Amino acid sequence: MTTSPQALRALEWIDAGALRIIDQRELPGRLSRVDLASADDVIDAIRTLAVRGANSIGSAGAFGFALGVRDGEEPRAVAARVAAARPTAVALREGVAQAAAAVSEGGSWRDAVRVGTALLEQDVEDCARIGEAGRIELAGATSILTHCNTGILATAGIGTALGVVYAKAAAGEDVHVYSTETRPLRQGLRLTVWELQQAEIPVTALVDSAAAALLHSGAVDAVVVGADRIAANGDTANKVGTFSVALAARDAGVPFYVAAPLSAVDVTAADGGAIPIELRGAEEVLREDPGSAPLAAADTDVWNPSFDVTPARLIDGIITERGVAHPDLGLGLAALARPA
Amino acid sequence: MTTSPQALRALEWIDAGALRIIDQRELPGRLSRVDLASADDVIDAIRTLAVRGANSIGSAGAFGFALGVRDGEEPRAVAARVAAARPTAVALREGVAQAAAAVSEGGSWRDAVRVGTALLEQDVEDCARIGEAGRIELAGATSILTHCNTGILATAGIGTALGVVYAKAAAGEDVHVYSTETRPLRQGLRLTVWELQQAEIPVTALVDSAAAALLHSGAVDAVVVGADRIAANGDTANKVGTFSVALAARDAGVPFYVAAPLSAVDVTAADGGAIPIELRGAEEVLREDPGSAPLAAADTDVWNPSFDVTPARLIDGIITERGVAHPDLGLGLAALARPA
């Protein structure tokens, strides 16, 4: 790899008192960093997807909470505000809750910062373990299709689904990635393609709707995607379109894997029906960017869910930092997710 | 409807000796017409999708051939050039072949024009019959999902899949359309949404990859799409992404229909494997338009098939001008397609 995860670093805490992030809205045109110096800065960055990825918004949430407390906001109020910035990823809610607990136990805002830092470190470690577990599980798979972005730009480490790809590359194995575009915000075409090109890993882009034909062509050995929230039964909420890819993979006989830390498992959700799905505005679909001409009438009705739920029956394995669960076989997720 | 099909008229022959078309590349921003006055004009318009839709490029092919012969080109050479402008739709090949036959039987280029005009008239008639057959088949279905554009802009008449919608609306039935965006060229968001809005038929847009979640939500009563070529067994080549929608519809228990004239049936293709699939350039995926900044590195590898093949096993019915075939039941397509 020409660019190591360390060199890119999608988010880091700086001692002056801010969360420094890569502004993912600017990629691939420009690699620019921005310092989030208040709770509102963090909330805005999460809402607008300047910072994104389930793991990253979890630690960003802890830092956002810390900044709010530092600035004198009532802890419960700021916790609620930050946790509500995006509803689907369980990691955001958990990151804020852990930071709030550190403060409510008599700590200061600096204790909440320490929670954020620990979450970043845990993320790096989890990604490395997920990558290695996936590398072993998918030994022999050289051609991998993924959806959305789950790599260096979505985590503090090497990523989850893309972590498997980086682990393969680091081990000297052949690997070629097919990246869907991932409409409407194109995290696949803008981010996954970009970060794999930086790492000199071969990548081919395709529009989301071409995945079914590609999977049936025999060109793909396995599908690996990330997760924003996983229900206790293995149903997985992830970027909208994941469900379509899973249906096509099953129909084509291509194994379909989710790669995610166990922090993405929400044991309080019995199945996918209990996971809230964020609906976003029409503008994301109707315009390329806020300044561009609309692609359809500005008042066009648009249904724009950010996520969908892939049922466990379509998932061949969930690759976690503690090993691979097989929800389709009724095996392992609950046991893996149990606190050590 | 505030705008009748007659008022829009996607293509018509003008006596001065040109095919006048709506330039679909300019929609929905501008409704502009352009006159195609030579075989090269027609070929370029077909290649760049200024004129599109299986039926429309069939008649355009006949006119393009006529113009080439008028301008002194050797008939077999111009026939081959025009027929090769896009490989997947069988109607293009057939339109050119019929026009060429009229000339080779001792006719002049004007006889080829007459073939084109007859194809346009046949198209209008076929669309009306398909619309009515679909309206009866889908009685009670008020919420219809479609993919790509198959309406007034894709035919000389009211369209195929959208013809069913227009027939419902004309009969005073409630109908609401969900239109996928249809990447990369967005025929759904740019064209289907636009023409339904002109007709004051309620329409909701969604990105292609959201179709699976929508179909599972219970919001859709039936899926109806068009076809570029149908094999003898019912396997159907249509705009890329159709296959994904068909898989999701079957999984969700929503009936999936193809609406197309019998001229789309290629009896020489035993199944979908015999249908050539056009691969288009990377630019369509990498840039919004030729002048805009690339969404990924300009040398990014892109797999960009224009069509995919939906297997007959996923198709509940093929709505034609002679009635509805049920290929999943092994019934009817061959009998319907047999010359009267």
Interface residues (C-beta under 8 A of the other chain):
Chain A: P28 G29 Y178 T180 E181 T182 R183 P184 R186 L189 R190 V193 W194 Q197 P202 V203 T204 A205 L206 V207 D208 S209 A210 A211 A212 A213 L214 H216 V240 G241 F243 S244 L247 A248 D251 I277 V285 L286 E288 S292 A293 L295 A296 A297 T300 D301 V302 W303 N304 P305 D308 V309
Chain B: P28 G29 Y178 T180 E181 T182 R183 P184 R186 L189 R190 V193 W194 Q197 P202 V203 T204 A205 L206 V207 D208 S209 A210 A211 A212 A213 L214 H216 V240 G241 F243 S244 L247 A248 D251 I277 V285 L286 E288 S292 A293 L295 A296 A297 T300 D301 V302 W303 N304 P305 D308 V309
